[in-house]
């Protein structure tokens, strides 16, 4: 599903160049659930942005689902994001003036379609169909994250990327969200890559990749 080879990403800061990814190579098989951990500044977020087609490599190659995406233009990258990738963010990223159902429907529009029935089914999968007409401000943090998960999954993407999906949640709600993610992964065979700073969260996954200074330093099966 994911194949990065000698991936490098650098940013220009005036006359200086900040190298964030330094020849990183990794692969993720279809259907795997993988956690990525590393200290602040290790390159985790940059790596997720590359995998999610939100940014491009400076050099190296990136294949997603058999397609080389490292050289695609902005419009083509947007199409890949819309059709192949679902995102779950720490801060939920829901539109406050829309209902839970309308927020989930947005996930379908990004993929080029719209279907209220499918959106309601996605909310039902995360146990929120009875809250479909509520706006984010009327939902708890855990409920908002469940809406975000439904939005990511409604278009049936082969890949879901989660960036600290439990970072803003208490321990009880964290366990609830992780149970939902692991159940959906097992039932639907989605490839899932998750950034986390918590060992407990990482151990819900099948594999743990640790990075430091823009390189993979360990890769273990859990």
MDAnalysis code that builds the backbone (N, CA, C; Angstrom):
import MDAnalysis as mda
import numpy as np

u = mda.Universe.empty(666, n_residues=222, atom_resindex=np.repeat(np.arange(222), 3), trajectory=True)
u.add_TopologyAttr("name", ["N", "CA", "C"] * 222)
u.add_TopologyAttr("resid", np.arange(1, 223))
u.add_TopologyAttr("resname", ["UNK", "UNK", "UNK", "UNK", "UNK", "UNK", "UNK", "UNK", "UNK", "UNK", "UNK", "UNK", "UNK", "UNK", "UNK", "UNK", "UNK", "UNK", "UNK", "UNK", "UNK", "UNK", "UNK", "UNK", "UNK", "UNK", "UNK", "UNK", "UNK", "UNK", "UNK", "UNK", "UNK", "UNK", "UNK", "UNK", "UNK", "UNK", "UNK", "UNK", "UNK", "UNK", "UNK", "UNK", "UNK", "UNK", "UNK", "UNK", "UNK", "UNK", "UNK", "UNK", "UNK", "UNK", "UNK", "UNK", "UNK", "UNK", "UNK", "UNK", "UNK", "UNK", "UNK", "UNK", "UNK", "UNK", "UNK", "UNK", "UNK", "UNK", "UNK", "UNK", "UNK", "UNK", "UNK", "UNK", "UNK", "UNK", "UNK", "UNK", "UNK", "UNK", "UNK", "UNK", "UNK", "UNK", "UNK", "UNK", "UNK", "UNK", "UNK", "UNK", "UNK", "UNK", "UNK", "UNK", "UNK", "UNK", "UNK", "UNK", "UNK", "UNK", "UNK", "UNK", "UNK", "UNK", "UNK", "UNK", "UNK", "UNK", "UNK", "UNK", "UNK", "UNK", "UNK", "UNK", "UNK", "UNK", "UNK", "UNK", "UNK", "UNK", "UNK", "UNK", "UNK", "UNK", "UNK", "UNK", "UNK", "UNK", "UNK", "UNK", "UNK", "UNK", "UNK", "UNK", "UNK", "UNK", "UNK", "UNK", "UNK", "UNK", "UNK", "UNK", "UNK", "UNK", "UNK", "UNK", "UNK", "UNK", "UNK", "UNK", "UNK", "UNK", "UNK", "UNK", "UNK", "UNK", "UNK", "UNK", "UNK", "UNK", "UNK", "UNK", "UNK", "UNK", "UNK", "UNK", "UNK", "UNK", "UNK", "UNK", "UNK", "UNK", "UNK", "UNK", "UNK", "UNK", "UNK", "UNK", "UNK", "UNK", "UNK", "UNK", "UNK", "UNK", "UNK", "UNK", "UNK", "UNK", "UNK", "UNK", "UNK", "UNK", "UNK", "UNK", "UNK", "UNK", "UNK", "UNK", "UNK", "UNK", "UNK", "UNK", "UNK", "UNK", "UNK", "UNK", "UNK", "UNK", "UNK", "UNK", "UNK", "UNK", "UNK", "UNK", "UNK", "UNK", "UNK", "UNK", "UNK", "UNK"])
u.atoms.positions = np.array([
    [0.826, -1.205, 0.000],
    [0.000, 0.000, 0.000],
    [0.864, 1.261, 0.000],
    [1.903, 1.271, 0.865],
    [2.797, 2.429, 0.974],
    [4.231, 1.961, 0.780],
    [4.955, 2.643, -0.105],
    [6.373, 2.324, -0.300],
    [7.142, 3.631, -0.461],
    [7.922, 3.963, 0.574],
    [8.785, 5.138, 0.529],
    [10.227, 4.662, 0.434],
    [10.980, 5.230, -0.502],
    [12.371, 4.835, -0.700],
    [13.261, 6.072, -0.724],
    [14.226, 6.104, 0.198],
    [15.185, 7.210, 0.304],
    [14.458, 8.562, 0.297],
    [13.399, 8.638, 1.106],
    [12.561, 9.840, 1.143],
    [13.280, 10.972, 1.867],
    [13.361, 12.101, 1.195],
    [13.996, 13.282, 1.771],
    [13.062, 14.478, 1.619],
    [12.982, 15.278, 2.686],
    [12.188, 16.498, 2.641],
    [12.957, 17.597, 3.357],
    [13.180, 18.703, 2.645],
    [13.906, 19.834, 3.219],
    [13.118, 21.116, 2.972],
    [13.228, 22.054, 3.900],
    [12.585, 23.350, 3.784],
    [13.651, 24.436, 3.809],
    [13.465, 25.459, 2.995],
    [14.403, 26.583, 2.979],
    [13.981, 27.605, 4.020],
    [14.921, 27.978, 4.882],
    [14.684, 29.001, 5.895],
    [15.697, 30.113, 5.646],
    [15.345, 31.009, 4.725],
    [16.305, 32.043, 4.339],
    [17.489, 31.391, 3.640],
    [18.668, 31.604, 4.186],
    [19.871, 31.010, 3.604],
    [20.123, 29.606, 4.125],
    [19.372, 29.209, 5.138],
    [19.552, 27.875, 5.722],
    [18.583, 26.896, 5.102],
    [18.918, 25.631, 5.189],
    [18.023, 24.565, 4.735],
    [17.779, 23.616, 5.909],
    [16.509, 23.391, 6.210],
    [16.140, 22.475, 7.286],
    [15.757, 21.137, 6.685],
    [16.561, 20.118, 6.962],
    [16.291, 18.781, 6.440],
    [15.484, 18.005, 7.478],
    [14.268, 17.644, 7.130],
    [13.365, 16.996, 8.082],
    [13.362, 15.480, 7.895],
    [13.187, 15.015, 6.661],
    [13.310, 13.584, 6.355],
    [14.652, 13.364, 5.671],
    [15.400, 12.372, 6.158],
    [16.789, 12.207, 5.709],
    [17.036, 10.801, 5.182],
    [16.495, 10.537, 4.024],
    [16.715, 9.228, 3.423],
    [15.907, 8.127, 4.072],
    [14.680, 8.446, 4.463],
    [13.805, 7.493, 5.160],
    [13.202, 6.504, 4.158],
    [13.232, 5.238, 4.526],
    [12.596, 4.190, 3.706],
    [11.700, 3.338, 4.590],
    [10.491, 3.071, 4.116],
    [9.593, 2.172, 4.836],
    [8.506, 1.687, 3.891],
    [7.893, 0.570, 4.254],
    [6.764, 0.059, 3.490],
    [5.677, -0.396, 4.445],
    [4.438, -0.268, 4.009],
    [3.272, -0.711, 4.772],
    [2.426, -1.565, 3.844],
    [2.119, -2.788, 4.273],
    [1.345, -3.711, 3.453],
    [-0.155, -3.390, 3.536],
    [-0.916, -3.738, 2.505],
    [-2.370, -3.541, 2.565],
    [-2.969, -4.244, 3.786],
    [-3.841, -3.537, 4.501],
    [-4.521, -4.116, 5.653],
    [-3.770, -4.014, 6.959],
    [-2.563, -3.460, 6.967],
    [-1.813, -3.314, 8.218],
    [-2.322, -2.117, 9.017],
    [-2.180, -2.209, 10.338],
    [-2.452, -1.083, 11.229],
    [-1.135, -0.748, 11.921],
    [-0.579, 0.412, 11.580],
    [0.785, 0.762, 11.955],
    [0.797, 2.046, 12.778],
    [1.556, 2.035, 13.868],
    [1.770, 3.235, 14.667],
    [3.152, 3.794, 14.360],
    [3.243, 5.120, 14.323],
    [4.525, 5.803, 14.147],
    [4.757, 6.679, 15.370],
    [5.908, 6.487, 16.015],
    [6.260, 7.261, 17.203],
    [7.616, 7.911, 17.000],
    [7.842, 8.991, 17.728],
    [9.128, 9.672, 17.680],
    [9.052, 10.939, 18.497],
    [10.201, 11.453, 18.953],
    [10.199, 12.693, 19.735],
    [9.785, 13.885, 18.901],
    [9.477, 14.990, 19.561],
    [9.137, 16.223, 18.863],
    [10.276, 16.611, 17.923],
    [9.921, 16.961, 16.683],
    [10.931, 17.335, 15.715],
    [11.558, 16.178, 14.967],
    [11.025, 14.970, 15.171],
    [11.618, 13.787, 14.530],
    [11.196, 13.629, 13.076],
    [10.147, 14.341, 12.669],
    [9.674, 14.250, 11.288],
    [8.358, 13.510, 11.130],
    [7.671, 13.198, 12.249],
    [6.425, 12.424, 12.187],
    [5.347, 13.118, 11.347],
    [5.103, 14.383, 11.645],
    [4.039, 15.095, 10.947],
    [4.383, 15.293, 9.478],
    [5.639, 15.617, 9.197],
    [6.063, 15.741, 7.799],
    [5.859, 14.429, 7.061],
    [6.220, 13.317, 7.707],
    [6.042, 12.000, 7.096],
    [4.567, 11.746, 6.798],
    [3.688, 12.060, 7.757],
    [2.256, 11.835, 7.538],
    [1.729, 12.723, 6.418],
    [2.235, 13.958, 6.339],
    [1.811, 14.854, 5.256],
    [2.237, 14.320, 3.893],
    [3.415, 13.710, 3.835],
    [3.878, 13.111, 2.584],
    [2.991, 11.922, 2.217],
    [2.768, 11.026, 3.182],
    [1.937, 9.850, 2.931],
    [0.523, 10.263, 2.522],
    [0.021, 11.340, 3.132],
    [-1.330, 11.813, 2.848],
    [-1.446, 12.695, 1.623],
    [-0.354, 12.833, 0.870],
    [-0.357, 13.640, -0.357],
    [-0.693, 15.103, -0.082],
    [-0.359, 15.571, 1.119],
    [-0.526, 16.980, 1.466],
    [0.745, 17.767, 1.190],
    [1.842, 17.072, 0.962],
    [3.131, 17.687, 0.684],
    [3.907, 16.760, -0.238],
    [4.964, 17.294, -0.845],
    [5.768, 16.509, -1.772],
    [7.168, 16.293, -1.221],
    [7.790, 15.212, -1.643],
    [9.186, 14.943, -1.303],
    [10.112, 15.910, -2.039],
    [11.236, 16.216, -1.399],
    [12.303, 16.939, -2.084],
    [13.025, 15.994, -3.035],
    [13.243, 14.760, -2.580],
    [13.814, 13.719, -3.441],
    [13.420, 12.364, -2.879],
    [13.667, 11.317, -3.661],
    [13.232, 9.977, -3.278],
    [11.928, 9.638, -3.979],
    [11.361, 8.488, -3.643],
    [10.123, 8.075, -4.311],
    [9.071, 7.629, -3.301],
    [7.819, 7.817, -3.694],
    [6.674, 7.404, -2.884],
    [5.639, 6.765, -3.800],
    [5.353, 5.503, -3.534],
    [4.298, 4.772, -4.239],
    [3.147, 4.531, -3.270],
    [1.942, 4.860, -3.698],
    [0.732, 4.630, -2.922],
    [-0.181, 3.720, -3.714],
    [-0.462, 2.553, -3.171],
    [-1.360, 1.599, -3.830],
    [-0.901, 1.327, -5.268],
    [0.423, 1.207, -5.449],
    [0.986, 0.891, -6.752],
    [1.199, 2.069, -7.677],
    [0.792, 3.285, -7.258],
    [0.925, 4.479, -8.101],
    [2.035, 5.368, -7.554],
    [2.948, 5.814, -8.429],
    [3.975, 6.752, -7.987],
    [3.365, 8.141, -7.888],
    [3.234, 8.620, -6.650],
    [2.575, 9.911, -6.444],
    [3.580, 11.032, -6.190],
    [4.859, 10.689, -6.067],
    [5.851, 11.696, -5.696],
    [6.005, 12.795, -6.736],
    [5.584, 12.548, -7.974],
    [5.769, 13.548, -9.014],
    [4.440, 14.111, -9.547],
    [3.342, 13.813, -8.875],
    [2.044, 14.301, -9.351],
    [1.885, 15.796, -9.087],
    [1.088, 16.455, -9.917],
    [0.778, 17.866, -9.712],
    [-0.259, 18.044, -8.608],
    [-0.521, 19.294, -8.244],
    [-1.424, 19.599, -7.124],
    [-2.826, 19.054, -7.356],
    [-3.352, 19.231, -8.564],
    [-4.692, 18.734, -8.865],
    [-4.782, 17.226, -8.780],
    [-3.755, 16.552, -9.279],
    [-3.738, 15.084, -9.225],
    [-3.603, 14.588, -7.792],
    [-2.790, 15.296, -6.997],
    [-2.654, 14.914, -5.584],
    [-3.985, 15.078, -4.846],
    [-4.716, 16.141, -5.152],
    [-6.027, 16.365, -4.519],
    [-6.992, 15.237, -4.876],
    [-6.934, 14.774, -6.110],
    [-7.797, 13.668, -6.544],
    [-7.451, 12.388, -5.788],
    [-6.155, 12.113, -5.618],
    [-5.724, 10.929, -4.869],
    [-6.197, 11.020, -3.420],
    [-6.028, 12.198, -2.808],
    [-6.493, 12.388, -1.422],
    [-7.986, 12.122, -1.313],
    [-8.751, 12.679, -2.244],
    [-10.203, 12.549, -2.188],
    [-10.684, 11.124, -2.343],
    [-9.995, 10.329, -3.164],
    [-10.483, 8.991, -3.482],
    [-9.856, 7.890, -2.630],
    [-8.628, 8.077, -2.184],
    [-7.902, 6.966, -1.575],
    [-7.583, 7.124, -0.093],
    [-7.717, 8.335, 0.460],
    [-7.228, 8.575, 1.820],
    [-8.301, 9.216, 2.684],
    [-8.475, 8.666, 3.892],
    [-9.317, 9.280, 4.908],
    [-8.429, 9.811, 6.023],
    [-8.752, 10.997, 6.545],
    [-7.933, 11.629, 7.586],
    [-8.717, 11.751, 8.886],
    [-8.038, 11.464, 10.000],
    [-8.593, 11.689, 11.338],
    [-7.567, 12.527, 12.095],
    [-7.994, 13.716, 12.549],
    [-7.072, 14.655, 13.180],
    [-7.320, 14.759, 14.686],
    [-6.285, 15.189, 15.405],
    [-6.394, 15.382, 16.850],
    [-7.474, 16.400, 17.199],
    [-7.580, 17.464, 16.393],
    [-8.511, 18.550, 16.705],
    [-9.858, 18.391, 16.005],
    [-10.132, 17.201, 15.480],
    [-11.411, 16.816, 14.864],
    [-11.648, 17.478, 13.502],
    [-11.378, 18.798, 13.395],
    [-11.551, 19.534, 12.130],
    [-12.957, 19.406, 11.553],
    [-13.953, 19.533, 12.419],
    [-15.345, 19.550, 11.960],
    [-15.784, 20.993, 11.726],
    [-16.684, 21.192, 10.764],
    [-17.222, 22.525, 10.522],
    [-18.323, 22.808, 11.543],
    [-18.163, 23.839, 12.369],
    [-19.057, 24.048, 13.518],
    [-20.502, 24.357, 13.163],
    [-20.747, 24.927, 11.986],
    [-22.116, 25.310, 11.624],
    [-22.893, 24.198, 10.935],
    [-22.245, 23.054, 10.721],
    [-22.905, 21.927, 10.071],
    [-23.231, 20.842, 11.084],
    [-24.275, 20.084, 10.819],
    [-24.622, 18.948, 11.664],
    [-23.591, 17.838, 11.504],
    [-23.644, 16.857, 12.403],
    [-22.757, 15.693, 12.289],
    [-22.940, 15.022, 10.933],
    [-24.192, 14.872, 10.502],
    [-24.483, 14.225, 9.220],
    [-23.875, 15.019, 8.063],
    [-24.025, 16.335, 8.075],
    [-23.493, 17.170, 6.991],
    [-21.969, 17.130, 6.976],
    [-21.343, 17.075, 8.155],
    [-19.886, 16.951, 8.203],
    [-19.421, 15.645, 7.571],
    [-20.149, 14.562, 7.826],
    [-19.780, 13.271, 7.235],
    [-19.999, 13.288, 5.728],
    [-21.080, 13.932, 5.285],
    [-21.349, 14.034, 3.845],
    [-20.221, 14.746, 3.107],
    [-19.518, 15.642, 3.806],
    [-18.384, 16.329, 3.189],
    [-17.323, 15.342, 2.729],
    [-17.141, 14.261, 3.517],
    [-16.173, 13.245, 3.126],
    [-16.478, 12.642, 1.776],
    [-17.757, 12.510, 1.457],
    [-18.167, 11.992, 0.151],
    [-17.966, 13.032, -0.943],
    [-18.220, 14.291, -0.623],
    [-18.058, 15.334, -1.637],
    [-16.598, 15.458, -2.049],
    [-15.686, 15.299, -1.081],
    [-14.261, 15.351, -1.422],
    [-13.899, 14.218, -2.383],
    [-14.659, 13.127, -2.330],
    [-14.395, 11.988, -3.218],
    [-15.151, 12.108, -4.545],
    [-15.899, 13.203, -4.687],
    [-16.585, 13.427, -5.954],
    [-18.030, 13.009, -5.972],
    [-18.636, 12.779, -4.800],
    [-20.034, 12.371, -4.764],
    [-20.714, 12.850, -3.497],
    [-21.950, 12.424, -3.284],
    [-22.681, 12.789, -2.080],
    [-23.855, 11.852, -1.890],
    [-24.036, 11.353, -0.684],
    [-25.083, 10.359, -0.446],
    [-25.423, 10.381, 1.038],
    [-26.595, 10.986, 1.365],
    [-26.997, 11.083, 2.759],
    [-27.185, 9.732, 3.415],
    [-27.648, 8.742, 2.641],
    [-27.854, 7.403, 3.201],
    [-26.530, 6.788, 3.630],
    [-25.518, 6.907, 2.784],
    [-24.203, 6.366, 3.139],
    [-23.619, 7.096, 4.336],
    [-23.827, 8.402, 4.401],
    [-23.324, 9.177, 5.535],
    [-23.986, 8.724, 6.830],
    [-25.286, 8.460, 6.790],
    [-25.982, 7.988, 7.980],
    [-25.493, 6.596, 8.383],
    [-25.237, 5.751, 7.409],
    [-24.687, 4.421, 7.702],
    [-23.324, 4.533, 8.387],
    [-22.501, 5.482, 7.927],
    [-21.182, 5.673, 8.534],
    [-21.317, 6.134, 9.983],
    [-22.273, 7.024, 10.250],
    [-22.507, 7.455, 11.631],
    [-23.000, 6.292, 12.489],
    [-23.832, 5.439, 11.908],
    [-24.332, 4.272, 12.650],
    [-23.188, 3.332, 13.013],
    [-22.183, 3.214, 12.134],
    [-21.051, 2.326, 12.405],
    [-20.257, 2.779, 13.620],
    [-20.284, 4.086, 13.894],
    [-19.565, 4.585, 15.070],
    [-20.525, 4.913, 16.211],
    [-21.773, 4.452, 16.074],
    [-22.746, 4.575, 17.155],
    [-23.305, 5.965, 17.359],
    [-23.390, 6.770, 16.285],
    [-23.844, 8.155, 16.439],
    [-25.024, 8.516, 15.547],
    [-25.740, 7.533, 15.016],
    [-26.846, 7.851, 14.122],
    [-27.934, 8.664, 14.824],
    [-28.100, 8.474, 16.139],
    [-29.136, 9.225, 16.859],
    [-28.718, 10.673, 17.126],
    [-27.447, 10.999, 16.862],
    [-26.952, 12.371, 17.089],
    [-26.655, 13.059, 15.750],
    [-27.189, 12.504, 14.676],
    [-26.843, 12.971, 13.334],
    [-27.170, 14.446, 13.109],
    [-28.217, 14.964, 13.751],
    [-28.649, 16.347, 13.502],
    [-27.987, 17.347, 14.453],
    [-27.142, 16.862, 15.353],
    [-26.478, 17.759, 16.308],
    [-25.235, 18.376, 15.675],
    [-24.961, 19.621, 16.054],
    [-23.744, 20.295, 15.611],
    [-22.598, 19.927, 16.549],
    [-21.344, 20.140, 16.091],
    [-20.195, 19.770, 16.923],
    [-20.220, 20.354, 18.332],
    [-20.705, 21.593, 18.480],
    [-20.734, 22.221, 19.810],
    [-21.705, 21.521, 20.757],
    [-22.600, 20.701, 20.198],
    [-23.573, 19.968, 21.023],
    [-23.115, 18.539, 21.304],
    [-21.877, 18.230, 20.906],
    [-21.335, 16.883, 21.081],
    [-20.123, 16.925, 21.999],
    [-19.885, 15.820, 22.695],
    [-18.684, 15.707, 23.519],
    [-17.459, 15.534, 22.625],
    [-16.260, 15.620, 23.221],
    [-15.037, 15.427, 22.454],
    [-14.981, 14.055, 21.799],
    [-15.374, 13.033, 22.549],
    [-15.379, 11.681, 21.996],
    [-16.364, 11.532, 20.856],
    [-17.539, 12.171, 20.994],
    [-18.541, 12.109, 19.921],
    [-18.049, 12.849, 18.683],
    [-17.381, 13.982, 18.880],
    [-16.831, 14.709, 17.735],
    [-15.786, 13.869, 17.000],
    [-14.962, 13.146, 17.761],
    [-13.960, 12.316, 17.103],
    [-14.618, 11.156, 16.360],
    [-15.718, 10.643, 16.890],
    [-16.440, 9.578, 16.178],
    [-17.034, 10.110, 14.864],
    [-17.512, 11.352, 14.874],
    [-17.988, 11.969, 13.627],
    [-16.823, 12.071, 12.636],
    [-15.653, 12.477, 13.136],
    [-14.475, 12.611, 12.272],
    [-14.077, 11.254, 11.684],
    [-14.194, 10.197, 12.478],
    [-13.885, 8.853, 11.978],
    [-14.892, 8.449, 10.900],
    [-16.173, 8.735, 11.153],
    [-17.207, 8.423, 10.149],
    [-16.944, 9.186, 8.864],
    [-16.542, 10.451, 8.963],
    [-16.236, 11.256, 7.772],
    [-15.069, 10.647, 6.992],
    [-14.061, 10.142, 7.718],
    [-12.898, 9.540, 7.057],
    [-13.262, 8.243, 6.353],
    [-14.208, 7.488, 6.913],
    [-14.508, 6.147, 6.413],
    [-15.659, 6.096, 5.409],
    [-16.452, 7.167, 5.308],
    [-17.679, 7.104, 4.516],
    [-17.409, 6.825, 3.035],
    [-16.260, 7.247, 2.534],
    [-15.957, 7.020, 1.107],
    [-15.221, 5.700, 0.878],
    [-15.114, 4.882, 1.937],
    [-14.444, 3.576, 1.853],
    [-13.028, 3.687, 1.288],
    [-12.181, 4.528, 1.892],
    [-10.818, 4.680, 1.368],
    [-9.975, 3.454, 1.717],
    [-9.004, 3.095, 0.877],
    [-8.120, 1.985, 1.230],
    [-7.129, 2.338, 2.333],
    [-6.925, 3.659, 2.573],
    [-5.943, 4.108, 3.566],
    [-6.559, 5.153, 4.477],
    [-6.372, 4.985, 5.799],
    [-6.778, 5.993, 6.784],
    [-5.538, 6.440, 7.543],
    [-5.355, 7.760, 7.643],
    [-4.244, 8.346, 8.392],
    [-4.806, 9.063, 9.604],
    [-4.265, 8.750, 10.766],
    [-4.741, 9.342, 12.022],
    [-3.580, 10.049, 12.707],
    [-3.732, 11.342, 12.934],
    [-2.687, 12.145, 13.563],
    [-3.085, 12.449, 15.005],
    [-2.487, 11.715, 15.951],
    [-2.801, 11.864, 17.378],
    [-4.320, 11.864, 17.603],
    [-5.029, 10.829, 17.165],
    [-6.496, 10.859, 17.192],
    [-7.099, 10.891, 18.593],
    [-6.301, 10.581, 19.620],
    [-6.833, 10.608, 20.994],
    [-6.154, 11.684, 21.838],
    [-5.402, 12.564, 21.203],
    [-4.607, 13.552, 21.940],
    [-5.426, 14.512, 22.781],
    [-6.674, 14.785, 22.390],
    [-7.515, 15.736, 23.132],
    [-8.584, 15.054, 23.980],
    [-8.415, 13.750, 24.234],
    [-9.470, 12.989, 24.902],
    [-8.992, 12.439, 26.243],
    [-9.948, 12.237, 27.172],
    [-9.594, 11.617, 28.449],
    [-9.364, 10.124, 28.253],
    [-8.875, 9.452, 29.310],
    [-8.443, 8.057, 29.174],
    [-9.602, 7.127, 28.802],
    [-10.787, 7.343, 29.390],
    [-11.930, 6.486, 29.083],
    [-12.349, 6.655, 27.622],
    [-12.437, 7.909, 27.161],
    [-12.846, 8.167, 25.782],
    [-11.772, 7.694, 24.805],
    [-10.506, 7.814, 25.211],
    [-9.401, 7.316, 24.386],
    [-9.570, 5.830, 24.106],
    [-9.875, 5.064, 25.130],
    [-10.061, 3.622, 24.960],
    [-11.247, 3.338, 24.046],
    [-12.295, 4.115, 24.199],
    [-13.489, 3.954, 23.369],
    [-13.157, 4.202, 21.890],
    [-12.431, 5.279, 21.617],
    [-12.071, 5.613, 20.234],
    [-11.145, 4.558, 19.644],
    [-10.177, 4.081, 20.431],
    [-9.258, 3.062, 19.922],
    [-9.993, 1.752, 19.642],
    [-10.968, 1.423, 20.460],
    [-11.764, 0.217, 20.204],
    [-12.533, 0.355, 18.891],
    [-13.055, 1.548, 18.623],
    [-13.769, 1.780, 17.359],
    [-12.809, 1.632, 16.177],
    [-11.628, 2.261, 16.277],
    [-10.667, 2.206, 15.174],
    [-10.184, 0.782, 14.914],
    [-9.853, 0.043, 15.975],
    [-9.355, -1.321, 15.777],
    [-10.459, -2.230, 15.251],
    [-11.698, -2.026, 15.702],
    [-12.809, -2.843, 15.201],
    [-13.065, -2.572, 13.727],
    [-13.075, -1.292, 13.342],
    [-13.304, -0.945, 11.946],
    [-12.170, -1.463, 11.064],
    [-10.942, -1.398, 11.573],
    [-9.801, -1.938, 10.828],
    [-9.965, -3.433, 10.602],
    [-10.350, -4.152, 11.664],
    [-10.498, -5.610, 11.555],
    [-11.646, -5.988, 10.624],
    [-12.750, -5.249, 10.711],
    [-13.932, -5.591, 9.921],
    [-13.761, -5.255, 8.442],
    [-13.103, -4.146, 8.153],
    [-13.070, -3.647, 6.779],
    [-11.716, -3.822, 6.101],
    [-10.693, -4.256, 6.839],
    [-9.393, -4.498, 6.237],
    [-8.710, -3.246, 5.722],
    [-9.033, -2.102, 6.330],
    [-8.432, -0.829, 5.917],
    [-6.970, -0.795, 6.353],
    [-6.122, -0.211, 5.532],
    [-4.760, 0.099, 5.951],
    [-4.823, 1.365, 6.800],
    [-4.198, 1.326, 7.979],
    [-4.282, 2.459, 8.892],
    [-2.890, 2.805, 9.409],
    [-2.529, 4.076, 9.303],
    [-1.256, 4.576, 9.826],
    [-1.575, 5.677, 10.831],
    [-1.043, 5.528, 12.038],
    [-1.407, 6.421, 13.130],
    [-0.161, 6.999, 13.796],
    [-0.134, 8.314, 13.937],
    [0.908, 8.960, 14.729],
    [0.412, 9.077, 16.158],
    [1.263, 8.724, 17.099],
    [0.905, 8.850, 18.508],
    [2.171, 9.058, 19.333],
    [2.015, 9.659, 20.499],
    [3.150, 9.765, 21.428],
    [2.935, 8.851, 22.635],
    [1.863, 8.053, 22.608],
    [1.526, 7.194, 23.741],
    [1.759, 5.723, 23.414],
    [2.580, 5.070, 24.236],
    [2.880, 3.651, 24.032],
    [1.606, 2.804, 24.071],
    [0.694, 3.139, 24.986],
    [-0.549, 2.367, 25.110],
    [-1.347, 2.391, 23.817],
    [-1.391, 3.548, 23.185],
    [-2.125, 3.680, 21.924],
    [-1.425, 2.879, 20.842],
    [-0.112, 2.999, 20.781],
    [0.657, 2.273, 19.758],
    [0.415, 0.779, 19.842],
    [0.234, 0.266, 21.055],
    [0.093, -1.183, 21.223],
    [-1.292, -1.710, 20.858],
    [-2.168, -0.831, 20.388],
    [-3.402, -1.294, 19.754],
    [-3.130, -1.710, 18.306],
    [-1.971, -1.311, 17.796],
    [-1.636, -1.564, 16.391],
    [-0.870, -2.873, 16.247],
    [-0.662, -3.273, 15.007],
    [0.050, -4.520, 14.723],
    [1.551, -4.309, 14.622],
    [1.947, -3.056, 14.431],
    [3.344, -2.762, 14.135],
    [3.679, -1.368, 14.635],
    [4.883, -1.188, 15.119],
    [5.330, 0.104, 15.646],
    [6.634, 0.505, 14.965],
    [6.590, 1.643, 14.277],
    [7.778, 2.211, 13.629],
    [8.191, 3.439, 14.429],
    [9.438, 3.472, 14.855],
    [9.964, 4.647, 15.576],
    [10.899, 5.408, 14.643],
    [10.737, 6.730, 14.626],
    [11.633, 7.548, 13.820],
    [12.320, 8.588, 14.699],
    [13.497, 8.970, 14.302],
    [14.270, 10.001, 14.990],
    [15.139, 10.706, 13.947],
    [15.165, 12.027, 14.032],
    [15.983, 12.828, 13.112],
    [15.707, 12.465, 11.650],
    [14.438, 12.219, 11.336],
    [14.048, 12.001, 9.954],
    [14.397, 10.651, 9.377],
    [14.702, 9.677, 10.256],
    [15.041, 8.338, 9.785],
    [14.347, 7.292, 10.655],
    [14.099, 6.115, 10.086],
    [13.544, 5.003, 10.852],
    [14.650, 4.417, 11.719],
    [14.390, 4.331, 13.050],
    [15.385, 3.746, 13.940],
    [14.978, 2.365, 14.449],
    [13.690, 2.031, 14.371],
    [13.249, 0.674, 14.725],
    [11.906, 0.390, 14.084],
    [11.637, -0.899, 13.879],
    [10.406, -1.335, 13.227],
    [10.082, -2.697, 13.806],
    [9.046, -2.767, 14.657],
    [8.762, -4.024, 15.352],
    [7.304, -4.443, 15.218],
    [7.104, -5.751, 15.173],
    [5.764, -6.327, 15.214],
    [5.289, -6.372, 16.659],
    [4.006, -6.091, 16.851],
    [3.443, -6.057, 18.207],
    [2.496, -7.228, 18.415],
])
